[in-house]
Amino acid sequence: MNDFTDALMIALRSGQEDPTANQLGVRMKALIAELSNPGVAKTQRARLNRELAQVREAYRKNLVNR
């Protein structure tokens, strides 16, 4: 596992206390699953990467505001 995966697992566990963090964590997990699929087209992969970056930033802001 890498640092991001570890952080994601911690986020999903801590999201049980915060519904917003939970939703963002679940979305990050889904995006990572889609990105790990080798059959995803390059254009789709680019869109998923952009969305993942936005979700990560939203999650970070949510943690800062706690």
PDBQT receptor file of N, H, CA, C and O in Angstrom, charges set to zero:
ATOM      1  N   MET A   1       0.843  -1.191   0.000  1.00  0.00    +0.000 N 
ATOM      2  CA  MET A   1       0.000   0.000   0.000  1.00  0.00    +0.000 C 
ATOM      3  C   MET A   1       0.882   1.246   0.000  1.00  0.00    +0.000 C 
ATOM      4  O   MET A   1       2.010   1.238   0.492  1.00  0.00    +0.000 OA
ATOM      5  N   ASN A   2       0.336   2.301  -0.560  1.00  0.00    +0.000 N 
ATOM      6  H   ASN A   2      -0.580   2.307  -0.960  1.00  0.00    +0.000 HD
ATOM      7  CA  ASN A   2       1.075   3.558  -0.547  1.00  0.00    +0.000 C 
ATOM      8  C   ASN A   2       0.425   4.517   0.448  1.00  0.00    +0.000 C 
ATOM      9  O   ASN A   2      -0.599   4.196   1.050  1.00  0.00    +0.000 OA
ATOM     10  N   ASP A   3       1.018   5.678   0.614  1.00  0.00    +0.000 N 
ATOM     11  H   ASP A   3       1.850   5.938   0.125  1.00  0.00    +0.000 HD
ATOM     12  CA  ASP A   3       0.511   6.644   1.588  1.00  0.00    +0.000 C 
ATOM     13  C   ASP A   3      -0.910   7.074   1.280  1.00  0.00    +0.000 C 
ATOM     14  O   ASP A   3      -1.722   7.238   2.191  1.00  0.00    +0.000 OA
ATOM     15  N   PHE A   4      -1.221   7.261  -0.007  1.00  0.00    +0.000 N 
ATOM     16  H   PHE A   4      -0.561   7.128  -0.747  1.00  0.00    +0.000 HD
ATOM     17  CA  PHE A   4      -2.567   7.699  -0.354  1.00  0.00    +0.000 C 
ATOM     18  C   PHE A   4      -3.594   6.638   0.000  1.00  0.00    +0.000 C 
ATOM     19  O   PHE A   4      -4.667   6.958   0.512  1.00  0.00    +0.000 OA
ATOM     20  N   THR A   5      -3.275   5.373  -0.268  1.00  0.00    +0.000 N 
ATOM     21  H   THR A   5      -2.403   5.113  -0.684  1.00  0.00    +0.000 HD
ATOM     22  CA  THR A   5      -4.203   4.292   0.053  1.00  0.00    +0.000 C 
ATOM     23  C   THR A   5      -4.403   4.206   1.558  1.00  0.00    +0.000 C 
ATOM     24  O   THR A   5      -5.526   4.020   2.028  1.00  0.00    +0.000 OA
ATOM     25  N   ASP A   6      -3.322   4.340   2.313  1.00  0.00    +0.000 N 
ATOM     26  H   ASP A   6      -2.410   4.492   1.931  1.00  0.00    +0.000 HD
ATOM     27  CA  ASP A   6      -3.439   4.331   3.777  1.00  0.00    +0.000 C 
ATOM     28  C   ASP A   6      -4.319   5.481   4.253  1.00  0.00    +0.000 C 
ATOM     29  O   ASP A   6      -5.178   5.298   5.116  1.00  0.00    +0.000 OA
ATOM     30  N   ALA A   7      -4.102   6.668   3.687  1.00  0.00    +0.000 N 
ATOM     31  H   ALA A   7      -3.404   6.816   2.986  1.00  0.00    +0.000 HD
ATOM     32  CA  ALA A   7      -4.910   7.826   4.066  1.00  0.00    +0.000 C 
ATOM     33  C   ALA A   7      -6.373   7.614   3.704  1.00  0.00    +0.000 C 
ATOM     34  O   ALA A   7      -7.265   8.021   4.447  1.00  0.00    +0.000 OA
ATOM     35  N   LEU A   8      -6.617   6.981   2.573  1.00  0.00    +0.000 N 
ATOM     36  H   LEU A   8      -5.892   6.650   1.969  1.00  0.00    +0.000 HD
ATOM     37  CA  LEU A   8      -7.988   6.712   2.158  1.00  0.00    +0.000 C 
ATOM     38  C   LEU A   8      -8.670   5.763   3.132  1.00  0.00    +0.000 C 
ATOM     39  O   LEU A   8      -9.831   5.972   3.485  1.00  0.00    +0.000 OA
ATOM     40  N   MET A   9      -7.972   4.733   3.566  1.00  0.00    +0.000 N 
ATOM     41  H   MET A   9      -7.029   4.564   3.278  1.00  0.00    +0.000 HD
ATOM     42  CA  MET A   9      -8.559   3.779   4.509  1.00  0.00    +0.000 C 
ATOM     43  C   MET A   9      -8.881   4.462   5.839  1.00  0.00    +0.000 C 
ATOM     44  O   MET A   9      -9.931   4.208   6.429  1.00  0.00    +0.000 OA
ATOM     45  N   ILE A  10      -7.990   5.319   6.306  1.00  0.00    +0.000 N 
ATOM     46  H   ILE A  10      -7.136   5.525   5.827  1.00  0.00    +0.000 HD
ATOM     47  CA  ILE A  10      -8.248   6.070   7.537  1.00  0.00    +0.000 C 
ATOM     48  C   ILE A  10      -9.439   6.989   7.335  1.00  0.00    +0.000 C 
ATOM     49  O   ILE A  10     -10.280   7.123   8.224  1.00  0.00    +0.000 OA
ATOM     50  N   ALA A  11      -9.515   7.621   6.173  1.00  0.00    +0.000 N 
ATOM     51  H   ALA A  11      -8.832   7.512   5.451  1.00  0.00    +0.000 HD
ATOM     52  CA  ALA A  11     -10.624   8.526   5.874  1.00  0.00    +0.000 C 
ATOM     53  C   ALA A  11     -11.950   7.789   5.878  1.00  0.00    +0.000 C 
ATOM     54  O   ALA A  11     -12.940   8.290   6.410  1.00  0.00    +0.000 OA
ATOM     55  N   LEU A  12     -11.974   6.614   5.294  1.00  0.00    +0.000 N 
ATOM     56  H   LEU A  12     -11.170   6.207   4.861  1.00  0.00    +0.000 HD
ATOM     57  CA  LEU A  12     -13.220   5.850   5.255  1.00  0.00    +0.000 C 
ATOM     58  C   LEU A  12     -13.650   5.441   6.654  1.00  0.00    +0.000 C 
ATOM     59  O   LEU A  12     -14.841   5.440   6.965  1.00  0.00    +0.000 OA
ATOM     60  N   ARG A  13     -12.695   5.095   7.491  1.00  0.00    +0.000 N 
ATOM     61  H   ARG A  13     -11.727   5.096   7.239  1.00  0.00    +0.000 HD
ATOM     62  CA  ARG A  13     -13.037   4.719   8.868  1.00  0.00    +0.000 C 
ATOM     63  C   ARG A  13     -13.519   5.929   9.653  1.00  0.00    +0.000 C 
ATOM     64  O   ARG A  13     -14.494   5.830  10.398  1.00  0.00    +0.000 OA
ATOM     65  N   SER A  14     -12.854   7.069   9.500  1.00  0.00    +0.000 N 
ATOM     66  H   SER A  14     -12.062   7.149   8.895  1.00  0.00    +0.000 HD
ATOM     67  CA  SER A  14     -13.260   8.256  10.243  1.00  0.00    +0.000 C 
ATOM     68  C   SER A  14     -14.526   8.868   9.668  1.00  0.00    +0.000 C 
ATOM     69  O   SER A  14     -15.198   9.650  10.340  1.00  0.00    +0.000 OA
ATOM     70  N   GLY A  15     -14.857   8.523   8.440  1.00  0.00    +0.000 N 
ATOM     71  H   GLY A  15     -14.311   7.887   7.894  1.00  0.00    +0.000 HD
ATOM     72  CA  GLY A  15     -16.059   9.055   7.811  1.00  0.00    +0.000 C 
ATOM     73  C   GLY A  15     -17.339   8.581   8.456  1.00  0.00    +0.000 C 
ATOM     74  O   GLY A  15     -18.403   9.151   8.212  1.00  0.00    +0.000 OA
ATOM     75  N   GLN A  16     -17.259   7.551   9.273  1.00  0.00    +0.000 N 
ATOM     76  H   GLN A  16     -16.395   7.088   9.471  1.00  0.00    +0.000 HD
ATOM     77  CA  GLN A  16     -18.447   7.067   9.956  1.00  0.00    +0.000 C 
ATOM     78  C   GLN A  16     -18.999   8.131  10.892  1.00  0.00    +0.000 C 
ATOM     79  O   GLN A  16     -20.196   8.146  11.178  1.00  0.00    +0.000 OA
ATOM     80  N   GLU A  17     -18.137   9.020  11.370  1.00  0.00    +0.000 N 
ATOM     81  H   GLU A  17     -17.165   9.009  11.138  1.00  0.00    +0.000 HD
ATOM     82  CA  GLU A  17     -18.560  10.082  12.277  1.00  0.00    +0.000 C 
ATOM     83  C   GLU A  17     -19.017  11.329  11.524  1.00  0.00    +0.000 C 
ATOM     84  O   GLU A  17     -19.745  12.148  12.085  1.00  0.00    +0.000 OA
ATOM     85  N   ASP A  18     -18.614  11.486  10.294  1.00  0.00    +0.000 N 
ATOM     86  H   ASP A  18     -18.023  10.821   9.838  1.00  0.00    +0.000 HD
ATOM     87  CA  ASP A  18     -18.907  12.683   9.502  1.00  0.00    +0.000 C 
ATOM     88  C   ASP A  18     -19.484  12.254   8.152  1.00  0.00    +0.000 C 
ATOM     89  O   ASP A  18     -18.763  11.707   7.318  1.00  0.00    +0.000 OA
ATOM     90  N   PRO A  19     -20.783  12.499   7.930  1.00  0.00    +0.000 N 
ATOM     91  CA  PRO A  19     -21.405  12.055   6.672  1.00  0.00    +0.000 C 
ATOM     92  C   PRO A  19     -20.744  12.637   5.420  1.00  0.00    +0.000 C 
ATOM     93  O   PRO A  19     -20.639  11.947   4.406  1.00  0.00    +0.000 OA
ATOM     94  N   THR A  20     -20.306  13.876   5.476  1.00  0.00    +0.000 N 
ATOM     95  H   THR A  20     -20.392  14.436   6.300  1.00  0.00    +0.000 HD
ATOM     96  CA  THR A  20     -19.663  14.492   4.312  1.00  0.00    +0.000 C 
ATOM     97  C   THR A  20     -18.352  13.782   3.996  1.00  0.00    +0.000 C 
ATOM     98  O   THR A  20     -18.074  13.466   2.840  1.00  0.00    +0.000 OA
ATOM     99  N   ALA A  21     -17.555  13.536   5.019  1.00  0.00    +0.000 N 
ATOM    100  H   ALA A  21     -17.781  13.793   5.959  1.00  0.00    +0.000 HD
ATOM    101  CA  ALA A  21     -16.290  12.830   4.816  1.00  0.00    +0.000 C 
ATOM    102  C   ALA A  21     -16.552  11.425   4.305  1.00  0.00    +0.000 C 
ATOM    103  O   ALA A  21     -15.802  10.914   3.473  1.00  0.00    +0.000 OA
ATOM    104  N   ASN A  22     -17.596  10.806   4.790  1.00  0.00    +0.000 N 
ATOM    105  H   ASN A  22     -18.205  11.220   5.466  1.00  0.00    +0.000 HD
ATOM    106  CA  ASN A  22     -17.940   9.457   4.346  1.00  0.00    +0.000 C 
ATOM    107  C   ASN A  22     -18.270   9.455   2.857  1.00  0.00    +0.000 C 
ATOM    108  O   ASN A  22     -17.781   8.601   2.118  1.00  0.00    +0.000 OA
ATOM    109  N   GLN A  23     -19.091  10.396   2.412  1.00  0.00    +0.000 N 
ATOM    110  H   GLN A  23     -19.488  11.090   3.013  1.00  0.00    +0.000 HD
ATOM    111  CA  GLN A  23     -19.464  10.468   0.996  1.00  0.00    +0.000 C 
ATOM    112  C   GLN A  23     -18.239  10.717   0.122  1.00  0.00    +0.000 C 
ATOM    113  O   GLN A  23     -18.080  10.092  -0.926  1.00  0.00    +0.000 OA
ATOM    114  N   LEU A  24     -17.386  11.622   0.554  1.00  0.00    +0.000 N 
ATOM    115  H   LEU A  24     -17.515  12.130   1.406  1.00  0.00    +0.000 HD
ATOM    116  CA  LEU A  24     -16.174  11.917  -0.218  1.00  0.00    +0.000 C 
ATOM    117  C   LEU A  24     -15.240  10.711  -0.248  1.00  0.00    +0.000 C 
ATOM    118  O   LEU A  24     -14.644  10.416  -1.283  1.00  0.00    +0.000 OA
ATOM    119  N   GLY A  25     -15.110  10.016   0.875  1.00  0.00    +0.000 N 
ATOM    120  H   GLY A  25     -15.595  10.256   1.716  1.00  0.00    +0.000 HD
ATOM    121  CA  GLY A  25     -14.263   8.828   0.932  1.00  0.00    +0.000 C 
ATOM    122  C   GLY A  25     -14.769   7.715   0.039  1.00  0.00    +0.000 C 
ATOM    123  O   GLY A  25     -13.986   7.042  -0.632  1.00  0.00    +0.000 OA
ATOM    124  N   VAL A  26     -16.074   7.522   0.031  1.00  0.00    +0.000 N 
ATOM    125  H   VAL A  26     -16.709   8.069   0.575  1.00  0.00    +0.000 HD
ATOM    126  CA  VAL A  26     -16.664   6.491  -0.823  1.00  0.00    +0.000 C 
ATOM    127  C   VAL A  26     -16.454   6.846  -2.291  1.00  0.00    +0.000 C 
ATOM    128  O   VAL A  26     -16.170   5.971  -3.109  1.00  0.00    +0.000 OA
ATOM    129  N   ARG A  27     -16.592   8.125  -2.625  1.00  0.00    +0.000 N 
ATOM    130  H   ARG A  27     -16.823   8.836  -1.961  1.00  0.00    +0.000 HD
ATOM    131  CA  ARG A  27     -16.387   8.549  -4.016  1.00  0.00    +0.000 C 
ATOM    132  C   ARG A  27     -14.923   8.368  -4.424  1.00  0.00    +0.000 C 
ATOM    133  O   ARG A  27     -14.640   7.939  -5.543  1.00  0.00    +0.000 OA
ATOM    134  N   MET A  28     -13.989   8.694  -3.518  1.00  0.00    +0.000 N 
ATOM    135  H   MET A  28     -14.219   9.042  -2.609  1.00  0.00    +0.000 HD
ATOM    136  CA  MET A  28     -12.576   8.482  -3.828  1.00  0.00    +0.000 C 
ATOM    137  C   MET A  28     -12.303   7.004  -4.083  1.00  0.00    +0.000 C 
ATOM    138  O   MET A  28     -11.577   6.652  -5.013  1.00  0.00    +0.000 OA
ATOM    139  N   LYS A  29     -12.879   6.154  -3.269  1.00  0.00    +0.000 N 
ATOM    140  H   LYS A  29     -13.469   6.440  -2.514  1.00  0.00    +0.000 HD
ATOM    141  CA  LYS A  29     -12.680   4.710  -3.429  1.00  0.00    +0.000 C 
ATOM    142  C   LYS A  29     -13.209   4.246  -4.786  1.00  0.00    +0.000 C 
ATOM    143  O   LYS A  29     -12.567   3.441  -5.461  1.00  0.00    +0.000 OA
ATOM    144  N   ALA A  30     -14.375   4.749  -5.186  1.00  0.00    +0.000 N 
ATOM    145  H   ALA A  30     -14.896   5.403  -4.638  1.00  0.00    +0.000 HD
ATOM    146  CA  ALA A  30     -14.954   4.371  -6.478  1.00  0.00    +0.000 C 
ATOM    147  C   ALA A  30     -14.090   4.869  -7.636  1.00  0.00    +0.000 C 
ATOM    148  O   ALA A  30     -13.881   4.149  -8.613  1.00  0.00    +0.000 OA
ATOM    149  N   LEU A  31     -13.591   6.091  -7.525  1.00  0.00    +0.000 N 
ATOM    150  H   LEU A  31     -13.761   6.675  -6.732  1.00  0.00    +0.000 HD
ATOM    151  CA  LEU A  31     -12.738   6.641  -8.583  1.00  0.00    +0.000 C 
ATOM    152  C   LEU A  31     -11.438   5.851  -8.711  1.00  0.00    +0.000 C 
ATOM    153  O   LEU A  31     -10.982   5.579  -9.821  1.00  0.00    +0.000 OA
ATOM    154  N   ILE A  32     -10.850   5.487  -7.590  1.00  0.00    +0.000 N 
ATOM    155  H   ILE A  32     -11.220   5.708  -6.688  1.00  0.00    +0.000 HD
ATOM    156  CA  ILE A  32      -9.610   4.708  -7.622  1.00  0.00    +0.000 C 
ATOM    157  C   ILE A  32      -9.865   3.347  -8.247  1.00  0.00    +0.000 C 
ATOM    158  O   ILE A  32      -9.037   2.845  -9.006  1.00  0.00    +0.000 OA
ATOM    159  N   ALA A  33     -11.003   2.751  -7.931  1.00  0.00    +0.000 N 
ATOM    160  H   ALA A  33     -11.676   3.159  -7.314  1.00  0.00    +0.000 HD
ATOM    161  CA  ALA A  33     -11.347   1.455  -8.528  1.00  0.00    +0.000 C 
ATOM    162  C   ALA A  33     -11.483   1.582 -10.041  1.00  0.00    +0.000 C 
ATOM    163  O   ALA A  33     -11.011   0.721 -10.783  1.00  0.00    +0.000 OA
ATOM    164  N   GLU A  34     -12.131   2.657 -10.502  1.00  0.00    +0.000 N 
ATOM    165  H   GLU A  34     -12.515   3.356  -9.899  1.00  0.00    +0.000 HD
ATOM    166  CA  GLU A  34     -12.277   2.867 -11.944  1.00  0.00    +0.000 C 
ATOM    167  C   GLU A  34     -10.918   3.102 -12.604  1.00  0.00    +0.000 C 
ATOM    168  O   GLU A  34     -10.653   2.591 -13.692  1.00  0.00    +0.000 OA
ATOM    169  N   LEU A  35     -10.060   3.879 -11.938  1.00  0.00    +0.000 N 
ATOM    170  H   LEU A  35     -10.276   4.294 -11.054  1.00  0.00    +0.000 HD
ATOM    171  CA  LEU A  35      -8.740   4.168 -12.501  1.00  0.00    +0.000 C 
ATOM    172  C   LEU A  35      -7.845   2.933 -12.543  1.00  0.00    +0.000 C 
ATOM    173  O   LEU A  35      -6.951   2.847 -13.385  1.00  0.00    +0.000 OA
ATOM    174  N   SER A  36      -8.069   1.996 -11.661  1.00  0.00    +0.000 N 
ATOM    175  H   SER A  36      -8.795   2.066 -10.977  1.00  0.00    +0.000 HD
ATOM    176  CA  SER A  36      -7.234   0.791 -11.647  1.00  0.00    +0.000 C 
ATOM    177  C   SER A  36      -7.642  -0.210 -12.724  1.00  0.00    +0.000 C 
ATOM    178  O   SER A  36      -6.941  -1.195 -12.955  1.00  0.00    +0.000 OA
ATOM    179  N   ASN A  37      -8.768   0.036 -13.379  1.00  0.00    +0.000 N 
ATOM    180  H   ASN A  37      -9.339   0.836 -13.191  1.00  0.00    +0.000 HD
ATOM    181  CA  ASN A  37      -9.227  -0.832 -14.463  1.00  0.00    +0.000 C 
ATOM    182  C   ASN A  37      -8.407  -0.517 -15.718  1.00  0.00    +0.000 C 
ATOM    183  O   ASN A  37      -8.466   0.604 -16.223  1.00  0.00    +0.000 OA
ATOM    184  N   PRO A  38      -7.647  -1.485 -16.227  1.00  0.00    +0.000 N 
ATOM    185  CA  PRO A  38      -6.796  -1.208 -17.393  1.00  0.00    +0.000 C 
ATOM    186  C   PRO A  38      -7.584  -0.949 -18.683  1.00  0.00    +0.000 C 
ATOM    187  O   PRO A  38      -7.014  -0.444 -19.650  1.00  0.00    +0.000 OA
ATOM    188  N   GLY A  39      -8.850  -1.274 -18.720  1.00  0.00    +0.000 N 
ATOM    189  H   GLY A  39      -9.314  -1.684 -17.935  1.00  0.00    +0.000 HD
ATOM    190  CA  GLY A  39      -9.643  -1.085 -19.926  1.00  0.00    +0.000 C 
ATOM    191  C   GLY A  39     -10.227   0.308 -20.084  1.00  0.00    +0.000 C 
ATOM    192  O   GLY A  39     -10.939   0.573 -21.053  1.00  0.00    +0.000 OA
ATOM    193  N   VAL A  40      -9.939   1.197 -19.150  1.00  0.00    +0.000 N 
ATOM    194  H   VAL A  40      -9.361   0.981 -18.363  1.00  0.00    +0.000 HD
ATOM    195  CA  VAL A  40     -10.480   2.555 -19.209  1.00  0.00    +0.000 C 
ATOM    196  C   VAL A  40      -9.724   3.358 -20.265  1.00  0.00    +0.000 C 
ATOM    197  O   VAL A  40      -8.493   3.354 -20.297  1.00  0.00    +0.000 OA
ATOM    198  N   ALA A  41     -10.471   4.045 -21.124  1.00  0.00    +0.000 N 
ATOM    199  H   ALA A  41     -11.470   4.049 -21.098  1.00  0.00    +0.000 HD
ATOM    200  CA  ALA A  41      -9.869   4.855 -22.189  1.00  0.00    +0.000 C 
ATOM    201  C   ALA A  41      -9.094   6.034 -21.595  1.00  0.00    +0.000 C 
ATOM    202  O   ALA A  41      -9.360   6.467 -20.474  1.00  0.00    +0.000 OA
ATOM    203  N   LYS A  42      -8.136   6.541 -22.365  1.00  0.00    +0.000 N 
ATOM    204  H   LYS A  42      -7.920   6.189 -23.276  1.00  0.00    +0.000 HD
ATOM    205  CA  LYS A  42      -7.303   7.650 -21.888  1.00  0.00    +0.000 C 
ATOM    206  C   LYS A  42      -8.130   8.892 -21.581  1.00  0.00    +0.000 C 
ATOM    207  O   LYS A  42      -7.863   9.582 -20.597  1.00  0.00    +0.000 OA
ATOM    208  N   THR A  43      -9.123   9.183 -22.402  1.00  0.00    +0.000 N 
ATOM    209  H   THR A  43      -9.340   8.622 -23.201  1.00  0.00    +0.000 HD
ATOM    210  CA  THR A  43      -9.949  10.368 -22.154  1.00  0.00    +0.000 C 
ATOM    211  C   THR A  43     -10.757  10.195 -20.875  1.00  0.00    +0.000 C 
ATOM    212  O   THR A  43     -10.901  11.134 -20.092  1.00  0.00    +0.000 OA
ATOM    213  N   GLN A  44     -11.277   9.003 -20.669  1.00  0.00    +0.000 N 
ATOM    214  H   GLN A  44     -11.160   8.241 -21.305  1.00  0.00    +0.000 HD
ATOM    215  CA  GLN A  44     -12.031   8.709 -19.449  1.00  0.00    +0.000 C 
ATOM    216  C   GLN A  44     -11.098   8.773 -18.237  1.00  0.00    +0.000 C 
ATOM    217  O   GLN A  44     -11.474   9.289 -17.185  1.00  0.00    +0.000 OA
ATOM    218  N   ARG A  45      -9.888   8.250 -18.389  1.00  0.00    +0.000 N 
ATOM    219  H   ARG A  45      -9.581   7.830 -19.243  1.00  0.00    +0.000 HD
ATOM    220  CA  ARG A  45      -8.905   8.260 -17.299  1.00  0.00    +0.000 C 
ATOM    221  C   ARG A  45      -8.555   9.704 -16.913  1.00  0.00    +0.000 C 
ATOM    222  O   ARG A  45      -8.409  10.012 -15.731  1.00  0.00    +0.000 OA
ATOM    223  N   ALA A  46      -8.423  10.574 -17.896  1.00  0.00    +0.000 N 
ATOM    224  H   ALA A  46      -8.542  10.324 -18.856  1.00  0.00    +0.000 HD
ATOM    225  CA  ALA A  46      -8.121  11.983 -17.619  1.00  0.00    +0.000 C 
ATOM    226  C   ALA A  46      -9.261  12.630 -16.842  1.00  0.00    +0.000 C 
ATOM    227  O   ALA A  46      -9.020  13.380 -15.896  1.00  0.00    +0.000 OA
ATOM    228  N   ARG A  47     -10.495  12.345 -17.234  1.00  0.00    +0.000 N 
ATOM    229  H   ARG A  47     -10.690  11.736 -18.003  1.00  0.00    +0.000 HD
ATOM    230  CA  ARG A  47     -11.651  12.893 -16.525  1.00  0.00    +0.000 C 
ATOM    231  C   ARG A  47     -11.698  12.382 -15.091  1.00  0.00    +0.000 C 
ATOM    232  O   ARG A  47     -11.969  13.144 -14.163  1.00  0.00    +0.000 OA
ATOM    233  N   LEU A  48     -11.432  11.094 -14.913  1.00  0.00    +0.000 N 
ATOM    234  H   LEU A  48     -11.212  10.476 -15.667  1.00  0.00    +0.000 HD
ATOM    235  CA  LEU A  48     -11.443  10.497 -13.575  1.00  0.00    +0.000 C 
ATOM    236  C   LEU A  48     -10.347  11.098 -12.695  1.00  0.00    +0.000 C 
ATOM    237  O   LEU A  48     -10.566  11.347 -11.510  1.00  0.00    +0.000 OA
ATOM    238  N   ASN A  49      -9.172  11.330 -13.275  1.00  0.00    +0.000 N 
ATOM    239  H   ASN A  49      -8.994  11.128 -14.238  1.00  0.00    +0.000 HD
ATOM    240  CA  ASN A  49      -8.075  11.942 -12.515  1.00  0.00    +0.000 C 
ATOM    241  C   ASN A  49      -8.425  13.356 -12.070  1.00  0.00    +0.000 C 
ATOM    242  O   ASN A  49      -8.121  13.746 -10.942  1.00  0.00    +0.000 OA
ATOM    243  N   ARG A  50      -9.060  14.124 -12.949  1.00  0.00    +0.000 N 
ATOM    244  H   ARG A  50      -9.307  13.807 -13.865  1.00  0.00    +0.000 HD
ATOM    245  CA  ARG A  50      -9.474  15.485 -12.575  1.00  0.00    +0.000 C 
ATOM    246  C   ARG A  50     -10.500  15.440 -11.452  1.00  0.00    +0.000 C 
ATOM    247  O   ARG A  50     -10.409  16.200 -10.488  1.00  0.00    +0.000 OA
ATOM    248  N   GLU A  51     -11.480  14.542 -11.584  1.00  0.00    +0.000 N 
ATOM    249  H   GLU A  51     -11.553  13.925 -12.367  1.00  0.00    +0.000 HD
ATOM    250  CA  GLU A  51     -12.504  14.436 -10.541  1.00  0.00    +0.000 C 
ATOM    251  C   GLU A  51     -11.887  13.977  -9.222  1.00  0.00    +0.000 C 
ATOM    252  O   GLU A  51     -12.252  14.476  -8.158  1.00  0.00    +0.000 OA
ATOM    253  N   LEU A  52     -10.956  13.031  -9.289  1.00  0.00    +0.000 N 
ATOM    254  H   LEU A  52     -10.659  12.625 -10.154  1.00  0.00    +0.000 HD
ATOM    255  CA  LEU A  52     -10.299  12.551  -8.075  1.00  0.00    +0.000 C 
ATOM    256  C   LEU A  52      -9.545  13.691  -7.392  1.00  0.00    +0.000 C 
ATOM    257  O   LEU A  52      -9.578  13.803  -6.166  1.00  0.00    +0.000 OA
ATOM    258  N   ALA A  53      -8.880  14.521  -8.154  1.00  0.00    +0.000 N 
ATOM    259  H   ALA A  53      -8.853  14.430  -9.150  1.00  0.00    +0.000 HD
ATOM    260  CA  ALA A  53      -8.164  15.665  -7.581  1.00  0.00    +0.000 C 
ATOM    261  C   ALA A  53      -9.137  16.613  -6.885  1.00  0.00    +0.000 C 
ATOM    262  O   ALA A  53      -8.832  17.132  -5.811  1.00  0.00    +0.000 OA
ATOM    263  N   GLN A  54     -10.296  16.841  -7.482  1.00  0.00    +0.000 N 
ATOM    264  H   GLN A  54     -10.543  16.419  -8.354  1.00  0.00    +0.000 HD
ATOM    265  CA  GLN A  54     -11.299  17.719  -6.879  1.00  0.00    +0.000 C 
ATOM    266  C   GLN A  54     -11.859  17.117  -5.595  1.00  0.00    +0.000 C 
ATOM    267  O   GLN A  54     -12.052  17.823  -4.605  1.00  0.00    +0.000 OA
ATOM    268  N   VAL A  55     -12.116  15.825  -5.614  1.00  0.00    +0.000 N 
ATOM    269  H   VAL A  55     -11.959  15.251  -6.418  1.00  0.00    +0.000 HD
ATOM    270  CA  VAL A  55     -12.663  15.158  -4.429  1.00  0.00    +0.000 C 
ATOM    271  C   VAL A  55     -11.626  15.146  -3.308  1.00  0.00    +0.000 C 
ATOM    272  O   VAL A  55     -11.971  15.354  -2.145  1.00  0.00    +0.000 OA
ATOM    273  N   ARG A  56     -10.361  14.904  -3.646  1.00  0.00    +0.000 N 
ATOM    274  H   ARG A  56     -10.080  14.735  -4.591  1.00  0.00    +0.000 HD
ATOM    275  CA  ARG A  56      -9.301  14.925  -2.629  1.00  0.00    +0.000 C 
ATOM    276  C   ARG A  56      -9.192  16.302  -1.989  1.00  0.00    +0.000 C 
ATOM    277  O   ARG A  56      -9.039  16.415  -0.773  1.00  0.00    +0.000 OA
ATOM    278  N   GLU A  57      -9.271  17.350  -2.808  1.00  0.00    +0.000 N 
ATOM    279  H   GLU A  57      -9.396  17.258  -3.796  1.00  0.00    +0.000 HD
ATOM    280  CA  GLU A  57      -9.189  18.714  -2.284  1.00  0.00    +0.000 C 
ATOM    281  C   GLU A  57     -10.393  19.019  -1.393  1.00  0.00    +0.000 C 
ATOM    282  O   GLU A  57     -10.240  19.630  -0.335  1.00  0.00    +0.000 OA
ATOM    283  N   ALA A  58     -11.578  18.601  -1.807  1.00  0.00    +0.000 N 
ATOM    284  H   ALA A  58     -11.703  18.105  -2.666  1.00  0.00    +0.000 HD
ATOM    285  CA  ALA A  58     -12.776  18.809  -0.986  1.00  0.00    +0.000 C 
ATOM    286  C   ALA A  58     -12.651  18.061   0.337  1.00  0.00    +0.000 C 
ATOM    287  O   ALA A  58     -13.049  18.573   1.383  1.00  0.00    +0.000 OA
ATOM    288  N   TYR A  59     -12.104  16.862   0.289  1.00  0.00    +0.000 N 
ATOM    289  H   TYR A  59     -11.781  16.446  -0.561  1.00  0.00    +0.000 HD
ATOM    290  CA  TYR A  59     -11.920  16.083   1.515  1.00  0.00    +0.000 C 
ATOM    291  C   TYR A  59     -10.920  16.777   2.433  1.00  0.00    +0.000 C 
ATOM    292  O   TYR A  59     -11.126  16.851   3.645  1.00  0.00    +0.000 OA
ATOM    293  N   ARG A  60      -9.831  17.287   1.847  1.00  0.00    +0.000 N 
ATOM    294  H   ARG A  60      -9.664  17.226   0.863  1.00  0.00    +0.000 HD
ATOM    295  CA  ARG A  60      -8.826  17.996   2.640  1.00  0.00    +0.000 C 
ATOM    296  C   ARG A  60      -9.424  19.218   3.321  1.00  0.00    +0.000 C 
ATOM    297  O   ARG A  60      -9.175  19.464   4.501  1.00  0.00    +0.000 OA
ATOM    298  N   LYS A  61     -10.214  19.981   2.573  1.00  0.00    +0.000 N 
ATOM    299  H   LYS A  61     -10.417  19.780   1.614  1.00  0.00    +0.000 HD
ATOM    300  CA  LYS A  61     -10.861  21.164   3.145  1.00  0.00    +0.000 C 
ATOM    301  C   LYS A  61     -11.827  20.779   4.252  1.00  0.00    +0.000 C 
ATOM    302  O   LYS A  61     -11.939  21.478   5.260  1.00  0.00    +0.000 OA
ATOM    303  N   ASN A  62     -12.525  19.667   4.064  1.00  0.00    +0.000 N 
ATOM    304  H   ASN A  62     -12.434  19.099   3.245  1.00  0.00    +0.000 HD
ATOM    305  CA  ASN A  62     -13.449  19.191   5.090  1.00  0.00    +0.000 C 
ATOM    306  C   ASN A  62     -12.689  18.856   6.374  1.00  0.00    +0.000 C 
ATOM    307  O   ASN A  62     -13.158  19.167   7.469  1.00  0.00    +0.000 OA
ATOM    308  N   LEU A  63     -11.520  18.224   6.247  1.00  0.00    +0.000 N 
ATOM    309  H   LEU A  63     -11.139  17.971   5.358  1.00  0.00    +0.000 HD
ATOM    310  CA  LEU A  63     -10.718  17.890   7.428  1.00  0.00    +0.000 C 
ATOM    311  C   LEU A  63     -10.205  19.145   8.124  1.00  0.00    +0.000 C 
ATOM    312  O   LEU A  63     -10.188  19.216   9.352  1.00  0.00    +0.000 OA
ATOM    313  N   VAL A  64      -9.789  20.130   7.339  1.00  0.00    +0.000 N 
ATOM    314  H   VAL A  64      -9.803  20.072   6.340  1.00  0.00    +0.000 HD
ATOM    315  CA  VAL A  64      -9.266  21.368   7.911  1.00  0.00    +0.000 C 
ATOM    316  C   VAL A  64     -10.364  22.108   8.682  1.00  0.00    +0.000 C 
ATOM    317  O   VAL A  64     -10.093  22.722   9.714  1.00  0.00    +0.000 OA
ATOM    318  N   ASN A  65     -11.582  22.049   8.191  1.00  0.00    +0.000 N 
ATOM    319  H   ASN A  65     -11.803  21.550   7.353  1.00  0.00    +0.000 HD
ATOM    320  CA  ASN A  65     -12.686  22.782   8.815  1.00  0.00    +0.000 C 
ATOM    321  C   ASN A  65     -13.264  22.097  10.046  1.00  0.00    +0.000 C 
ATOM    322  O   ASN A  65     -14.130  22.662  10.715  1.00  0.00    +0.000 OA
ATOM    323  N   ARG A  66     -12.808  20.908  10.350  1.00  0.00    +0.000 N 
ATOM    324  H   ARG A  66     -12.105  20.449   9.807  1.00  0.00    +0.000 HD
ATOM    325  CA  ARG A  66     -13.332  20.218  11.542  1.00  0.00    +0.000 C 
ATOM    326  C   ARG A  66     -12.855  20.863  12.791  1.00  0.00    +0.000 C 
ATOM    327  O   ARG A  66     -13.196  20.417  13.886  1.00  0.00    +0.000 OA
TER     328      ARG A  66
